[in-house]
Structures are given as C-alpha cells and as structure tokens.
Amino acid sequence: MKITSEIKISDNGFVFNSQTGDSFNLNPFGLELIHCIQEEKDFEIIKTEMIEKYDVDELTFEKDFYEFCALLKHHQIIIQGNPLDFN
C-alpha cells in the first residue's frame, strides 16, 4: 500500500490530490495513520503503536484502519496492489 505521487499532505492534515483536484482534512489520528502509511510501516507495527498510544482495543483499531484505508483507496490517495494486503 503506497500513497500516490500526486498526493500532497500538509503538517496540519490538509490532503490535496493534484490529479483529481480533491482536497480533504484529516484529524490528528488520521494524519498520524497516513504518515505511518507514507513511511511504509508494517500493519502490525502501526497497530501496536496506536494501541499503545491511544485508548483503543485491537478489534476497534483494525476495523477503523481498514475503513480508513478503503476511503483512501476510494479517493485515489493510496494504491493497493492486493486488496487484502494492508502493508
């Protein structure tokens, strides 16, 4: 899973897709997740870090992460070769 080259992300969570002209605002948690994706961190590492840092259980984090990734893919922010691969 990679963020497409057309995507620009500001430090305050503003996301701009230069290919489509779409823009989005991320909350701090979403911004942290998208930075982890940018750094190409393994899903298990992301999950461990977020569960330790935030008051969230494993099942809730996994559900929210997969939904977040689905939204990123829908809005052409990420490229995901294998739809079952979240790394």
C-alpha positions in Angstrom: 0.0 0.0 0.0 1.5 3.3 -1.1 0.4 6.9 -1.3 0.3 8.1 -4.9 2.8 10.6 -6.1 0.0 13.1 -6.8 -0.9 13.4 -3.1 0.4 16.3 -1.0 -0.1 16.3 2.7 0.4 19.3 5.0 1.5 19.2 8.6 -1.9 20.3 9.8 -3.7 17.4 8.0 -4.8 19.0 4.7 -4.6 16.4 1.9 -4.6 17.5 -1.8 -4.9 15.2 -4.8 -3.4 17.1 -7.7 -4.7 14.5 -10.2 -8.4 14.9 -9.2 -8.3 18.3 -7.6 -9.9 16.9 -4.5 -8.9 18.0 -1.0 -9.6 16.6 2.4 -8.9 17.4 6.0 -7.6 14.7 8.4 -8.0 14.8 12.2 -4.7 14.2 14.1 -5.3 10.5 14.4 -5.9 10.2 10.6 -2.8 12.3 10.0 -0.7 10.0 12.1 -2.0 7.0 10.3 -1.3 8.5 6.9 2.2 9.3 8.0 2.7 5.6 9.0 1.4 4.6 5.6 3.8 7.0 3.9 6.7 5.5 5.9 5.5 2.1 4.6 5.3 0.7 8.2 4.0 -2.8 8.5 0.4 -3.1 9.6 1.3 -5.0 12.8 3.7 -2.2 13.8 1.1 0.5 13.2 -1.4 -1.4 15.2 0.9 -2.0 18.1 2.0 1.7 18.2 -1.6 3.0 18.0 -3.0 0.6 20.6 -0.1 1.6 23.0 -0.6 5.3 22.4 -4.4 5.6 22.3 -7.1 4.1 24.4 -8.4 1.7 21.7 -8.8 -2.0 21.6 -7.4 -4.2 18.9 -10.7 -5.1 17.1 -11.8 -1.4 17.0 -8.5 -0.3 15.7 -8.4 -2.9 12.9 -12.0 -2.1 11.9 -11.3 1.6 11.8 -7.9 1.2 10.0 -9.5 -1.0 7.2 -12.3 1.6 6.8 -9.8 4.4 6.7 -7.8 2.6 4.0 -10.9 1.9 2.0 -11.7 5.6 2.0 -8.1 6.4 1.0 -8.3 4.0 -1.9 -11.8 5.2 -3.0 -10.4 8.8 -3.1 -7.3 7.7 -5.1 -5.0 8.6 -2.2 -3.4 5.2 -2.0 -2.6 2.4 -4.4 -3.1 -1.1 -3.1 -2.0 -3.9 -5.3 -3.5 -6.8 -3.4 -6.9 -5.8 -1.8 -6.2 -8.0 1.2 -2.7 -6.6 1.7 -2.6 -3.7 4.2 1.2 -3.4 4.3 
